[in-house]
Amino acid sequence: MNLLDKATDWTNQTNEERAEMCAIFLHTFNLMTAGEQYRTRHRIRVCADSQRECRARVKP
């Protein structure tokens, strides 16, 4: 899944933003701990940053 693509069912948001909101939602309802939420959001950002770097190298 490309985290930088627009999310199809959420207007003007990327998959990265959607994934982060899902992690926040799960933490809000005590379905993941604060530490798990932090690690999950960090991994999402790392993946998206990597994808941004790849896009920057490809575009002229």
Phi, psi and omega in degrees: 000133177269114184289346182268350177289152176295137176288133188290329185254002176236115187295132174057033175232147177272166175297329177299312180296319180297315181297319178296319179295325177296318178297319178297317179301313181298321178292320181303323182262022176056034176265352170210150181285168178300320179295318178296320178296315179300312181297319180296312180295324177296315180296323177297314181295320179298315180297313180295320177298319177298318178294323177296318179297319178298316179297321181294325179288328184281321183285140179287000000 
